[in-house]
Amino acid sequence: MAAVVVKAPQKYDANSQYTIFLAGAIDMGKAADWQKKVADALAGLDILILNPRRDGWDSSWEQCRTCEPFREQVIWEYEAMQAADMIVFCFTEDSKAPVTMYEFGRFADRKDSIVCVEEGFYRQGNLDIYAELDDVLVYHNLDEMIGDLQQALREKL
């Protein structure tokens, strides 16, 4: 069986198989699409991948609780992180990812988690320390993290 990728705000059944949420830099669509790279690398595994990078994102949506598409996005991400068995966090060097930093603080120690903090990320030191304190595997290279993640999932599944 192959991985199933579900993007926000699509429906999914997290109870159907091992579920991974891809938390990390999107920066309103400006950040590199690291989510696709991870999903492609995991395509041969029997897993469900929840990807918050929404097709058709409209950057004109007001980021407030009364803007329905924005609200739907935030709630989808929150519920998907709660439902996931594992959360993969990624902070690319040229991103800011303030929401992902919040998500890391909220969920990293509650789930099976790994994090990639690329060299040069402006808050790399903070994330390295928090990962160490919460016993979360930390990588500074996305390709290295992907390789280890593939191996770990093959052993787990």
Secondary structure, DSSP 8 states (H G I E B T S, - for coil): ---EEEETT----TTSSEEEEEEE--GGGTS--HHHHHHHHTTTSSEEEEE---TT--TTS--STT-HHHHHHHHHHHHHHHH-SEEEEEE-TT---HHHHHHHHHHTTTSEEEEEE-TT-TTHHHHHHHHHHTT-EEES-HHHHHHHHHHHHHHH-
